[in-house]
Amino acid sequence: MEIKERFLKYVSINTQADEDSSSVPSSACQLDLARILAQECKEIGFDEVQLDESGIVYATLFSTDDTKDAIGFLAHMDTACELSGKDVKPRIIENYQGEVIQLNDHYSMSKEMYPALATCISEDLIVTDGTTLLGGDDKAGIAIIMSALEKVIKEKIPHGKIMVAFTCDEEVGRGTDTFDLDRFDVDYAYTIDGGEVECVDYENFNAAKAHIEIVGSSIHPGDAKDKMVNAGLLAVEFASRFPKEQIPSKTEGREGFYHLTNLQGDVELATLDYILREHDEDKFKAQKNFVTDLVDEFNQKYDGRFQLEIKDQYKNMYSYIKHDMRCVDKAKQAIEMAGIKPVSNPVRGGTDGAMLSEKGLLTPNLGTGSFNHHGRYEFASIQKMEKMVDIVINIIKY
């Protein structure tokens, strides 16, 4: 099956995660794709295939050359919560020449607004109709892995042990919660979940979330002098104390940020939710200390009306990978063999690989040839996906 055909098949299946659900997986529709992938793995010739109770597909190809490393490849089946992944209507633009792409009557995208388009001149693009996301994140990764392994099996390319896993709920931060590392017994692995095909990502944010709850005191406004405490106003005052330049829209590269993701409130009760992101461990600790100290200050000022909960989410995988760079070196070699100069940039986010690296399985991230994830402007390059198939095969071969 050609990668274009495979990708279009996968994006036609709704697998949107549900961040408000506590079920595993968070949405039953993810199992629809899981069952299809498990069957496809059997059909193309994997030696062992299992779909477990949490919706993860595991597939194993036994080694034909025990001198080679045991390598894993992962991609996630779920799509983001920000925009619908149901009834995706992809459109192919052949031989893109840099023109403005009209998605529908209301939405268009240009290479000036979305610079990734400028890297895809003369390539064939798959775009949305402007009403849904595309699902390249991460169905492009799934299609790349399946196409690469199908070729390895058909062409009898010598290889060490290869394991593949397709996970659920990466987009809601639960992609590795039920992952079985004992079953996924490899030397190192790769998530195929990035953008540009030349990228080998082995640095990501340290991440935490902070939840602040403020208790107010309501009374009739006509009799409120020196009695009412408006929790909503306290929330606004509290939020105003955060560094105004350290927000997502004003930071890039290695610059961290505080991101207010939710603010709700009335007189009696208000809540604020922040995510904290920093590549540097010391700066990350300083972020958490800043929030803790600010809550302490407001509690002194307002008689203990603030409660804080901070939870770490994931760590920078570089703190683990730096001790054994084999996986990074092999990926860079594979990219060079495909005629491309490899690059590594700090990821302004996280991947399943960050959590797997923390658990002991070093797992850098590679590209997918898809871009503008989590929205209607998402697109994928067929040629870049094909190039990623070559890169994955190079990793397996050498």
Contacts in CASP RR format, 6 or more apart in sequence:
PFRMAT RR
TARGET T0000
AUTHOR 0000-0000-0000
METHOD contacts of the structure
MODEL  1
MEIKERFLKYVSINTQADEDSSSVPSSACQLDLARILAQECKEIGFDEVQ
LDESGIVYATLFSTDDTKDAIGFLAHMDTACELSGKDVKPRIIENYQGEV
IQLNDHYSMSKEMYPALATCISEDLIVTDGTTLLGGDDKAGIAIIMSALE
KVIKEKIPHGKIMVAFTCDEEVGRGTDTFDLDRFDVDYAYTIDGGEVECV
DYENFNAAKAHIEIVGSSIHPGDAKDKMVNAGLLAVEFASRFPKEQIPSK
TEGREGFYHLTNLQGDVELATLDYILREHDEDKFKAQKNFVTDLVDEFNQ
KYDGRFQLEIKDQYKNMYSYIKHDMRCVDKAKQAIEMAGIKPVSNPVRGG
TDGAMLSEKGLLTPNLGTGSFNHHGRYEFASIQKMEKMVDIVINIIKY
1 147 0 8 1.000
1 150 0 8 1.000
2 147 0 8 1.000
3 143 0 8 1.000
3 144 0 8 1.000
3 147 0 8 1.000
3 382 0 8 1.000
3 385 0 8 1.000
3 386 0 8 1.000
3 389 0 8 1.000
4 92 0 8 1.000
4 124 0 8 1.000
4 126 0 8 1.000
4 382 0 8 1.000
4 385 0 8 1.000
6 143 0 8 1.000
6 146 0 8 1.000
6 147 0 8 1.000
7 126 0 8 1.000
7 136 0 8 1.000
7 139 0 8 1.000
7 140 0 8 1.000
7 143 0 8 1.000
7 380 0 8 1.000
7 385 0 8 1.000
8 90 0 8 1.000
8 126 0 8 1.000
10 33 0 8 1.000
10 139 0 8 1.000
10 142 0 8 1.000
10 143 0 8 1.000
11 88 0 8 1.000
11 90 0 8 1.000
11 134 0 8 1.000
11 135 0 8 1.000
11 136 0 8 1.000
11 139 0 8 1.000
12 88 0 8 1.000
13 29 0 8 1.000
13 32 0 8 1.000
13 33 0 8 1.000
13 36 0 8 1.000
14 29 0 8 1.000
14 32 0 8 1.000
14 79 0 8 1.000
14 85 0 8 1.000
14 86 0 8 1.000
14 87 0 8 1.000
14 88 0 8 1.000
15 27 0 8 1.000
15 29 0 8 1.000
15 30 0 8 1.000
15 32 0 8 1.000
15 33 0 8 1.000
15 77 0 8 1.000
15 78 0 8 1.000
15 79 0 8 1.000
15 85 0 8 1.000
15 139 0 8 1.000
16 27 0 8 1.000
16 29 0 8 1.000
16 78 0 8 1.000
16 79 0 8 1.000
16 80 0 8 1.000
16 81 0 8 1.000
16 84 0 8 1.000
16 85 0 8 1.000
16 86 0 8 1.000
17 25 0 8 1.000
17 26 0 8 1.000
17 27 0 8 1.000
17 30 0 8 1.000
17 78 0 8 1.000
17 79 0 8 1.000
17 80 0 8 1.000
17 81 0 8 1.000
17 168 0 8 1.000
17 169 0 8 1.000
17 170 0 8 1.000
17 171 0 8 1.000
17 172 0 8 1.000
18 26 0 8 1.000
18 27 0 8 1.000
18 81 0 8 1.000
18 172 0 8 1.000
19 26 0 8 1.000
19 81 0 8 1.000
19 171 0 8 1.000
19 172 0 8 1.000
21 27 0 8 1.000
24 54 0 8 1.000
24 55 0 8 1.000
24 168 0 8 1.000
24 169 0 8 1.000
24 174 0 8 1.000
24 177 0 8 1.000
24 178 0 8 1.000
25 31 0 8 1.000
25 54 0 8 1.000
25 55 0 8 1.000
25 78 0 8 1.000
25 168 0 8 1.000
25 169 0 8 1.000
26 78 0 8 1.000
26 168 0 8 1.000
26 169 0 8 1.000
26 172 0 8 1.000
26 174 0 8 1.000
27 78 0 8 1.000
30 55 0 8 1.000
30 77 0 8 1.000
30 78 0 8 1.000
30 168 0 8 1.000
30 169 0 8 1.000
31 55 0 8 1.000
33 77 0 8 1.000
33 166 0 8 1.000
34 51 0 8 1.000
34 55 0 8 1.000
34 56 0 8 1.000
34 57 0 8 1.000
34 77 0 8 1.000
34 166 0 8 1.000
34 168 0 8 1.000
35 51 0 8 1.000
37 57 0 8 1.000
37 77 0 8 1.000
37 142 0 8 1.000
37 146 0 8 1.000
37 166 0 8 1.000
38 49 0 8 1.000
38 50 0 8 1.000
38 51 0 8 1.000
38 57 0 8 1.000
38 59 0 8 1.000
40 146 0 8 1.000
41 49 0 8 1.000
41 57 0 8 1.000
41 59 0 8 1.000
41 146 0 8 1.000
41 164 0 8 1.000
42 49 0 8 1.000
44 146 0 8 1.000
44 149 0 8 1.000
44 150 0 8 1.000
44 153 0 8 1.000
44 154 0 8 1.000
45 61 0 8 1.000
45 153 0 8 1.000
46 59 0 8 1.000
46 60 0 8 1.000
46 61 0 8 1.000
46 149 0 8 1.000
46 153 0 8 1.000
46 164 0 8 1.000
47 60 0 8 1.000
47 61 0 8 1.000
47 62 0 8 1.000
48 58 0 8 1.000
48 59 0 8 1.000
48 60 0 8 1.000
49 57 0 8 1.000
49 58 0 8 1.000
49 59 0 8 1.000
49 60 0 8 1.000
50 57 0 8 1.000
50 58 0 8 1.000
50 59 0 8 1.000
50 183 0 8 1.000
51 57 0 8 1.000
51 58 0 8 1.000
52 58 0 8 1.000
52 178 0 8 1.000
52 180 0 8 1.000
54 168 0 8 1.000
54 177 0 8 1.000
54 178 0 8 1.000
55 168 0 8 1.000
56 165 0 8 1.000
56 166 0 8 1.000
56 167 0 8 1.000
56 168 0 8 1.000
56 178 0 8 1.000
56 179 0 8 1.000
56 180 0 8 1.000
57 77 0 8 1.000
57 164 0 8 1.000
57 165 0 8 1.000
57 166 0 8 1.000
58 163 0 8 1.000
58 164 0 8 1.000
58 165 0 8 1.000
58 180 0 8 1.000
58 183 0 8 1.000
58 184 0 8 1.000
59 149 0 8 1.000
59 163 0 8 1.000
59 164 0 8 1.000
59 165 0 8 1.000
60 161 0 8 1.000
60 162 0 8 1.000
60 163 0 8 1.000
60 164 0 8 1.000
61 149 0 8 1.000
61 152 0 8 1.000
61 153 0 8 1.000
61 159 0 8 1.000
61 161 0 8 1.000
61 162 0 8 1.000
61 163 0 8 1.000
61 164 0 8 1.000
62 161 0 8 1.000
63 70 0 8 1.000
63 159 0 8 1.000
63 160 0 8 1.000
63 161 0 8 1.000
64 156 0 8 1.000
64 158 0 8 1.000
64 159 0 8 1.000
64 160 0 8 1.000
65 158 0 8 1.000
65 159 0 8 1.000
65 160 0 8 1.000
66 160 0 8 1.000
68 158 0 8 1.000
68 159 0 8 1.000
68 160 0 8 1.000
69 160 0 8 1.000
69 186 0 8 1.000
69 187 0 8 1.000
69 188 0 8 1.000
69 326 0 8 1.000
69 330 0 8 1.000
70 160 0 8 1.000
70 161 0 8 1.000
70 162 0 8 1.000
70 163 0 8 1.000
70 185 0 8 1.000
70 186 0 8 1.000
70 187 0 8 1.000
71 160 0 8 1.000
71 161 0 8 1.000
71 162 0 8 1.000
71 163 0 8 1.000
71 186 0 8 1.000
71 187 0 8 1.000
71 188 0 8 1.000
71 189 0 8 1.000
71 190 0 8 1.000
71 395 0 8 1.000
71 396 0 8 1.000
72 162 0 8 1.000
72 163 0 8 1.000
72 164 0 8 1.000
72 165 0 8 1.000
72 184 0 8 1.000
72 186 0 8 1.000
72 188 0 8 1.000
72 189 0 8 1.000
72 190 0 8 1.000
73 145 0 8 1.000
73 148 0 8 1.000
73 149 0 8 1.000
73 162 0 8 1.000
73 163 0 8 1.000
73 164 0 8 1.000
73 165 0 8 1.000
73 189 0 8 1.000
73 190 0 8 1.000
73 192 0 8 1.000
73 392 0 8 1.000
74 164 0 8 1.000
74 165 0 8 1.000
74 166 0 8 1.000
74 167 0 8 1.000
74 189 0 8 1.000
74 190 0 8 1.000
74 191 0 8 1.000
74 192 0 8 1.000
74 193 0 8 1.000
74 352 0 8 1.000
74 353 0 8 1.000
74 356 0 8 1.000
74 363 0 8 1.000
75 138 0 8 1.000
75 139 0 8 1.000
75 141 0 8 1.000
75 142 0 8 1.000
75 144 0 8 1.000
75 145 0 8 1.000
75 166 0 8 1.000
75 167 0 8 1.000
75 191 0 8 1.000
75 192 0 8 1.000
75 193 0 8 1.000
76 138 0 8 1.000
76 166 0 8 1.000
76 167 0 8 1.000
76 168 0 8 1.000
76 169 0 8 1.000
76 170 0 8 1.000
76 171 0 8 1.000
76 175 0 8 1.000
76 193 0 8 1.000
76 352 0 8 1.000
77 138 0 8 1.000
77 139 0 8 1.000
77 142 0 8 1.000
77 166 0 8 1.000
77 167 0 8 1.000
77 168 0 8 1.000
78 168 0 8 1.000
78 169 0 8 1.000
78 170 0 8 1.000
78 171 0 8 1.000
78 172 0 8 1.000
79 85 0 8 1.000
79 133 0 8 1.000
79 135 0 8 1.000
79 136 0 8 1.000
79 137 0 8 1.000
79 139 0 8 1.000
79 171 0 8 1.000
80 133 0 8 1.000
80 137 0 8 1.000
80 171 0 8 1.000
80 373 0 8 1.000
80 374 0 8 1.000
80 375 0 8 1.000
81 171 0 8 1.000
81 172 0 8 1.000
82 133 0 8 1.000
82 374 0 8 1.000
82 375 0 8 1.000
83 132 0 8 1.000
83 133 0 8 1.000
83 374 0 8 1.000
83 375 0 8 1.000
83 376 0 8 1.000
84 131 0 8 1.000
84 132 0 8 1.000
84 133 0 8 1.000
85 132 0 8 1.000
85 133 0 8 1.000
85 135 0 8 1.000
86 132 0 8 1.000
87 131 0 8 1.000
87 132 0 8 1.000
88 128 0 8 1.000
88 132 0 8 1.000
88 133 0 8 1.000
88 134 0 8 1.000
88 135 0 8 1.000
89 128 0 8 1.000
89 129 0 8 1.000
89 131 0 8 1.000
89 132 0 8 1.000
90 126 0 8 1.000
90 127 0 8 1.000
90 128 0 8 1.000
90 129 0 8 1.000
90 134 0 8 1.000
91 126 0 8 1.000
91 127 0 8 1.000
91 128 0 8 1.000
91 129 0 8 1.000
92 124 0 8 1.000
92 125 0 8 1.000
92 126 0 8 1.000
92 127 0 8 1.000
92 382 0 8 1.000
93 101 0 8 1.000
93 124 0 8 1.000
93 125 0 8 1.000
93 126 0 8 1.000
93 127 0 8 1.000
94 124 0 8 1.000
95 122 0 8 1.000
95 123 0 8 1.000
95 124 0 8 1.000
96 117 0 8 1.000
96 120 0 8 1.000
96 121 0 8 1.000
96 122 0 8 1.000
96 123 0 8 1.000
96 124 0 8 1.000
96 125 0 8 1.000
97 121 0 8 1.000
97 122 0 8 1.000
98 111 0 8 1.000
98 117 0 8 1.000
98 118 0 8 1.000
98 121 0 8 1.000
100 108 0 8 1.000
100 109 0 8 1.000
100 110 0 8 1.000
101 108 0 8 1.000
101 109 0 8 1.000
101 110 0 8 1.000
101 117 0 8 1.000
101 125 0 8 1.000
101 127 0 8 1.000
101 379 0 8 1.000
102 108 0 8 1.000
103 109 0 8 1.000
103 127 0 8 1.000
103 128 0 8 1.000
103 129 0 8 1.000
103 130 0 8 1.000
103 376 0 8 1.000
103 377 0 8 1.000
104 129 0 8 1.000
104 130 0 8 1.000
104 131 0 8 1.000
106 130 0 8 1.000
107 130 0 8 1.000
107 376 0 8 1.000
107 377 0 8 1.000
109 117 0 8 1.000
109 127 0 8 1.000
109 372 0 8 1.000
109 377 0 8 1.000
109 379 0 8 1.000
110 117 0 8 1.000
111 117 0 8 1.000
111 118 0 8 1.000
114 371 0 8 1.000
114 372 0 8 1.000
114 377 0 8 1.000
116 195 0 8 1.000
116 196 0 8 1.000
116 371 0 8 1.000
116 372 0 8 1.000
116 379 0 8 1.000
117 125 0 8 1.000
117 371 0 8 1.000
117 379 0 8 1.000
119 196 0 8 1.000
120 381 0 8 1.000
120 383 0 8 1.000
120 384 0 8 1.000
123 381 0 8 1.000
123 382 0 8 1.000
123 383 0 8 1.000
123 384 0 8 1.000
124 381 0 8 1.000
124 382 0 8 1.000
124 383 0 8 1.000
125 379 0 8 1.000
125 380 0 8 1.000
125 381 0 8 1.000
125 382 0 8 1.000
126 134 0 8 1.000
126 379 0 8 1.000
126 380 0 8 1.000
126 381 0 8 1.000
126 382 0 8 1.000
127 134 0 8 1.000
127 378 0 8 1.000
127 379 0 8 1.000
128 134 0 8 1.000
128 375 0 8 1.000
128 376 0 8 1.000
128 377 0 8 1.000
128 378 0 8 1.000
128 379 0 8 1.000
130 376 0 8 1.000
130 377 0 8 1.000
131 376 0 8 1.000
132 376 0 8 1.000
133 373 0 8 1.000
133 374 0 8 1.000
133 375 0 8 1.000
133 376 0 8 1.000
133 378 0 8 1.000
134 370 0 8 1.000
134 375 0 8 1.000
134 378 0 8 1.000
134 379 0 8 1.000
134 380 0 8 1.000
135 370 0 8 1.000
135 373 0 8 1.000
135 378 0 8 1.000
136 368 0 8 1.000
136 370 0 8 1.000
136 373 0 8 1.000
136 378 0 8 1.000
136 380 0 8 1.000
137 193 0 8 1.000
137 194 0 8 1.000
137 368 0 8 1.000
137 370 0 8 1.000
137 373 0 8 1.000
137 374 0 8 1.000
137 378 0 8 1.000
138 170 0 8 1.000
138 192 0 8 1.000
138 193 0 8 1.000
138 368 0 8 1.000
140 192 0 8 1.000
140 368 0 8 1.000
140 369 0 8 1.000
140 370 0 8 1.000
140 380 0 8 1.000
140 385 0 8 1.000
141 192 0 8 1.000
141 193 0 8 1.000
141 367 0 8 1.000
141 368 0 8 1.000
141 370 0 8 1.000
141 388 0 8 1.000
142 166 0 8 1.000
142 192 0 8 1.000
143 385 0 8 1.000
144 192 0 8 1.000
144 368 0 8 1.000
144 385 0 8 1.000
144 388 0 8 1.000
144 389 0 8 1.000
144 392 0 8 1.000
145 164 0 8 1.000
145 192 0 8 1.000
145 392 0 8 1.000
147 389 0 8 1.000
148 388 0 8 1.000
148 389 0 8 1.000
148 392 0 8 1.000
148 393 0 8 1.000
148 396 0 8 1.000
149 162 0 8 1.000
149 164 0 8 1.000
151 157 0 8 1.000
151 389 0 8 1.000
151 393 0 8 1.000
152 159 0 8 1.000
152 162 0 8 1.000
152 393 0 8 1.000
152 396 0 8 1.000
157 393 0 8 1.000
157 396 0 8 1.000
157 397 0 8 1.000
158 397 0 8 1.000
159 396 0 8 1.000
159 397 0 8 1.000
160 396 0 8 1.000
161 185 0 8 1.000
161 186 0 8 1.000
162 396 0 8 1.000
163 184 0 8 1.000
163 185 0 8 1.000
163 186 0 8 1.000
163 189 0 8 1.000
165 179 0 8 1.000
165 184 0 8 1.000
167 175 0 8 1.000
167 176 0 8 1.000
167 179 0 8 1.000
167 352 0 8 1.000
168 174 0 8 1.000
168 175 0 8 1.000
169 175 0 8 1.000
169 177 0 8 1.000
170 193 0 8 1.000
170 351 0 8 1.000
170 352 0 8 1.000
173 313 0 8 1.000
175 352 0 8 1.000
175 355 0 8 1.000
176 352 0 8 1.000
176 353 0 8 1.000
176 355 0 8 1.000
176 356 0 8 1.000
176 359 0 8 1.000
179 352 0 8 1.000
179 356 0 8 1.000
181 356 0 8 1.000
181 359 0 8 1.000
181 360 0 8 1.000
181 361 0 8 1.000
184 361 0 8 1.000
186 361 0 8 1.000
187 326 0 8 1.000
188 324 0 8 1.000
188 326 0 8 1.000
188 327 0 8 1.000
188 361 0 8 1.000
188 362 0 8 1.000
188 363 0 8 1.000
189 327 0 8 1.000
189 353 0 8 1.000
189 356 0 8 1.000
189 361 0 8 1.000
189 362 0 8 1.000
189 363 0 8 1.000
190 327 0 8 1.000
190 331 0 8 1.000
190 363 0 8 1.000
190 364 0 8 1.000
190 365 0 8 1.000
190 366 0 8 1.000
190 395 0 8 1.000
191 351 0 8 1.000
191 352 0 8 1.000
191 353 0 8 1.000
191 363 0 8 1.000
191 364 0 8 1.000
191 365 0 8 1.000
191 366 0 8 1.000
192 365 0 8 1.000
192 366 0 8 1.000
192 367 0 8 1.000
192 368 0 8 1.000
192 388 0 8 1.000
192 392 0 8 1.000
193 351 0 8 1.000
193 352 0 8 1.000
193 365 0 8 1.000
193 366 0 8 1.000
193 367 0 8 1.000
193 368 0 8 1.000
194 201 0 8 1.000
194 351 0 8 1.000
194 365 0 8 1.000
194 366 0 8 1.000
194 367 0 8 1.000
194 368 0 8 1.000
194 369 0 8 1.000
194 370 0 8 1.000
195 367 0 8 1.000
195 368 0 8 1.000
195 369 0 8 1.000
195 370 0 8 1.000
195 371 0 8 1.000
196 343 0 8 1.000
196 367 0 8 1.000
196 369 0 8 1.000
196 384 0 8 1.000
197 335 0 8 1.000
197 338 0 8 1.000
197 340 0 8 1.000
197 366 0 8 1.000
197 367 0 8 1.000
197 368 0 8 1.000
197 369 0 8 1.000
197 384 0 8 1.000
197 387 0 8 1.000
197 388 0 8 1.000
197 391 0 8 1.000
198 335 0 8 1.000
198 340 0 8 1.000
198 341 0 8 1.000
198 342 0 8 1.000
198 343 0 8 1.000
199 342 0 8 1.000
199 343 0 8 1.000
199 344 0 8 1.000
199 345 0 8 1.000
199 365 0 8 1.000
199 366 0 8 1.000
199 367 0 8 1.000
200 328 0 8 1.000
200 331 0 8 1.000
200 332 0 8 1.000
200 335 0 8 1.000
200 342 0 8 1.000
200 343 0 8 1.000
200 344 0 8 1.000
200 364 0 8 1.000
200 365 0 8 1.000
200 366 0 8 1.000
201 344 0 8 1.000
201 345 0 8 1.000
201 347 0 8 1.000
201 351 0 8 1.000
201 364 0 8 1.000
201 365 0 8 1.000
201 366 0 8 1.000
201 367 0 8 1.000
202 317 0 8 1.000
202 318 0 8 1.000
202 321 0 8 1.000
202 327 0 8 1.000
202 328 0 8 1.000
202 344 0 8 1.000
202 364 0 8 1.000
202 365 0 8 1.000
203 279 0 8 1.000
203 316 0 8 1.000
203 317 0 8 1.000
203 318 0 8 1.000
203 344 0 8 1.000
203 345 0 8 1.000
203 346 0 8 1.000
203 347 0 8 1.000
204 279 0 8 1.000
204 314 0 8 1.000
204 316 0 8 1.000
204 317 0 8 1.000
204 318 0 8 1.000
204 346 0 8 1.000
204 347 0 8 1.000
204 349 0 8 1.000
204 350 0 8 1.000
204 351 0 8 1.000
204 354 0 8 1.000
204 365 0 8 1.000
205 256 0 8 1.000
205 277 0 8 1.000
205 278 0 8 1.000
205 279 0 8 1.000
205 314 0 8 1.000
205 316 0 8 1.000
205 347 0 8 1.000
205 348 0 8 1.000
205 349 0 8 1.000
205 350 0 8 1.000
206 277 0 8 1.000
206 278 0 8 1.000
206 279 0 8 1.000
206 280 0 8 1.000
206 281 0 8 1.000
206 284 0 8 1.000
206 312 0 8 1.000
206 314 0 8 1.000
206 315 0 8 1.000
206 316 0 8 1.000
207 275 0 8 1.000
207 276 0 8 1.000
207 277 0 8 1.000
207 312 0 8 1.000
207 313 0 8 1.000
207 314 0 8 1.000
207 315 0 8 1.000
207 349 0 8 1.000
207 350 0 8 1.000
208 275 0 8 1.000
208 276 0 8 1.000
208 284 0 8 1.000
208 287 0 8 1.000
208 288 0 8 1.000
208 310 0 8 1.000
208 311 0 8 1.000
208 312 0 8 1.000
208 313 0 8 1.000
209 273 0 8 1.000
209 274 0 8 1.000
209 275 0 8 1.000
209 276 0 8 1.000
209 310 0 8 1.000
209 311 0 8 1.000
209 313 0 8 1.000
210 272 0 8 1.000
210 273 0 8 1.000
210 274 0 8 1.000
210 275 0 8 1.000
210 276 0 8 1.000
210 288 0 8 1.000
210 291 0 8 1.000
210 308 0 8 1.000
210 309 0 8 1.000
210 310 0 8 1.000
211 271 0 8 1.000
211 272 0 8 1.000
211 273 0 8 1.000
211 308 0 8 1.000
211 309 0 8 1.000
211 310 0 8 1.000
212 235 0 8 1.000
212 238 0 8 1.000
212 271 0 8 1.000
212 272 0 8 1.000
212 273 0 8 1.000
212 274 0 8 1.000
212 291 0 8 1.000
212 295 0 8 1.000
212 306 0 8 1.000
212 307 0 8 1.000
212 308 0 8 1.000
213 269 0 8 1.000
213 270 0 8 1.000
213 271 0 8 1.000
213 306 0 8 1.000
213 307 0 8 1.000
214 231 0 8 1.000
214 232 0 8 1.000
214 234 0 8 1.000
214 235 0 8 1.000
214 238 0 8 1.000
214 269 0 8 1.000
214 270 0 8 1.000
214 271 0 8 1.000
214 272 0 8 1.000
214 305 0 8 1.000
214 306 0 8 1.000
214 307 0 8 1.000
215 231 0 8 1.000
215 268 0 8 1.000
215 269 0 8 1.000
215 305 0 8 1.000
215 307 0 8 1.000
216 229 0 8 1.000
216 230 0 8 1.000
216 231 0 8 1.000
216 234 0 8 1.000
216 267 0 8 1.000
216 268 0 8 1.000
216 269 0 8 1.000
216 270 0 8 1.000
216 305 0 8 1.000
217 227 0 8 1.000
217 228 0 8 1.000
217 229 0 8 1.000
217 267 0 8 1.000
217 268 0 8 1.000
218 228 0 8 1.000
218 267 0 8 1.000
218 268 0 8 1.000
219 227 0 8 1.000
219 228 0 8 1.000
221 228 0 8 1.000
228 267 0 8 1.000
229 267 0 8 1.000
229 302 0 8 1.000
229 305 0 8 1.000
230 267 0 8 1.000
231 265 0 8 1.000
231 266 0 8 1.000
231 267 0 8 1.000
231 268 0 8 1.000
231 269 0 8 1.000
231 270 0 8 1.000
231 305 0 8 1.000
232 265 0 8 1.000
232 266 0 8 1.000
232 267 0 8 1.000
232 270 0 8 1.000
234 270 0 8 1.000
234 298 0 8 1.000
234 302 0 8 1.000
234 305 0 8 1.000
234 306 0 8 1.000
235 263 0 8 1.000
235 265 0 8 1.000
235 270 0 8 1.000
235 271 0 8 1.000
235 272 0 8 1.000
237 298 0 8 1.000
238 272 0 8 1.000
238 294 0 8 1.000
238 298 0 8 1.000
238 306 0 8 1.000
239 260 0 8 1.000
239 263 0 8 1.000
239 272 0 8 1.000
241 294 0 8 1.000
242 258 0 8 1.000
242 260 0 8 1.000
242 274 0 8 1.000
243 258 0 8 1.000
244 250 0 8 1.000
245 251 0 8 1.000
246 255 0 8 1.000
246 256 0 8 1.000
246 257 0 8 1.000
246 258 0 8 1.000
247 257 0 8 1.000
247 258 0 8 1.000
247 259 0 8 1.000
248 257 0 8 1.000
248 259 0 8 1.000
250 257 0 8 1.000
251 257 0 8 1.000
252 348 0 8 1.000
253 345 0 8 1.000
253 346 0 8 1.000
253 348 0 8 1.000
254 279 0 8 1.000
254 280 0 8 1.000
254 346 0 8 1.000
256 277 0 8 1.000
256 278 0 8 1.000
256 279 0 8 1.000
256 283 0 8 1.000
256 287 0 8 1.000
257 276 0 8 1.000
257 277 0 8 1.000
258 274 0 8 1.000
258 275 0 8 1.000
258 276 0 8 1.000
258 287 0 8 1.000
258 291 0 8 1.000
259 274 0 8 1.000
259 275 0 8 1.000
259 276 0 8 1.000
259 277 0 8 1.000
260 272 0 8 1.000
260 273 0 8 1.000
260 274 0 8 1.000
261 273 0 8 1.000
261 274 0 8 1.000
261 275 0 8 1.000
262 271 0 8 1.000
262 272 0 8 1.000
262 273 0 8 1.000
263 270 0 8 1.000
263 271 0 8 1.000
263 272 0 8 1.000
263 273 0 8 1.000
264 270 0 8 1.000
264 271 0 8 1.000
265 271 0 8 1.000
274 291 0 8 1.000
275 313 0 8 1.000
276 284 0 8 1.000
276 287 0 8 1.000
276 288 0 8 1.000
276 291 0 8 1.000
276 310 0 8 1.000
277 348 0 8 1.000
277 349 0 8 1.000
278 284 0 8 1.000
278 287 0 8 1.000
279 316 0 8 1.000
279 346 0 8 1.000
281 316 0 8 1.000
281 319 0 8 1.000
288 310 0 8 1.000
291 308 0 8 1.000
291 310 0 8 1.000
292 308 0 8 1.000
292 310 0 8 1.000
295 306 0 8 1.000
295 307 0 8 1.000
295 308 0 8 1.000
298 304 0 8 1.000
298 305 0 8 1.000
298 306 0 8 1.000
299 305 0 8 1.000
299 306 0 8 1.000
314 350 0 8 1.000
314 354 0 8 1.000
314 355 0 8 1.000
314 358 0 8 1.000
315 354 0 8 1.000
315 358 0 8 1.000
316 354 0 8 1.000
317 353 0 8 1.000
317 354 0 8 1.000
317 357 0 8 1.000
317 358 0 8 1.000
317 362 0 8 1.000
317 363 0 8 1.000
317 364 0 8 1.000
320 357 0 8 1.000
320 358 0 8 1.000
320 360 0 8 1.000
320 362 0 8 1.000
321 327 0 8 1.000
321 328 0 8 1.000
321 357 0 8 1.000
321 362 0 8 1.000
321 364 0 8 1.000
324 362 0 8 1.000
327 362 0 8 1.000
327 363 0 8 1.000
327 364 0 8 1.000
328 344 0 8 1.000
328 364 0 8 1.000
330 395 0 8 1.000
330 398 0 8 1.000
331 342 0 8 1.000
331 364 0 8 1.000
331 366 0 8 1.000
331 391 0 8 1.000
331 395 0 8 1.000
332 342 0 8 1.000
333 394 0 8 1.000
333 398 0 8 1.000
334 391 0 8 1.000
334 392 0 8 1.000
334 394 0 8 1.000
334 395 0 8 1.000
334 398 0 8 1.000
335 341 0 8 1.000
335 342 0 8 1.000
335 391 0 8 1.000
335 394 0 8 1.000
336 342 0 8 1.000
337 394 0 8 1.000
337 398 0 8 1.000
338 387 0 8 1.000
338 390 0 8 1.000
338 391 0 8 1.000
338 394 0 8 1.000
340 387 0 8 1.000
347 365 0 8 1.000
351 363 0 8 1.000
351 365 0 8 1.000
352 363 0 8 1.000
353 361 0 8 1.000
353 363 0 8 1.000
353 364 0 8 1.000
353 365 0 8 1.000
354 363 0 8 1.000
356 362 0 8 1.000
356 363 0 8 1.000
357 363 0 8 1.000
366 388 0 8 1.000
366 391 0 8 1.000
366 392 0 8 1.000
367 388 0 8 1.000
368 380 0 8 1.000
368 384 0 8 1.000
368 385 0 8 1.000
368 388 0 8 1.000
369 380 0 8 1.000
369 381 0 8 1.000
369 384 0 8 1.000
369 385 0 8 1.000
369 387 0 8 1.000
369 388 0 8 1.000
370 378 0 8 1.000
370 379 0 8 1.000
370 380 0 8 1.000
370 381 0 8 1.000
370 384 0 8 1.000
370 385 0 8 1.000
371 378 0 8 1.000
371 379 0 8 1.000
371 380 0 8 1.000
372 378 0 8 1.000
372 379 0 8 1.000
END
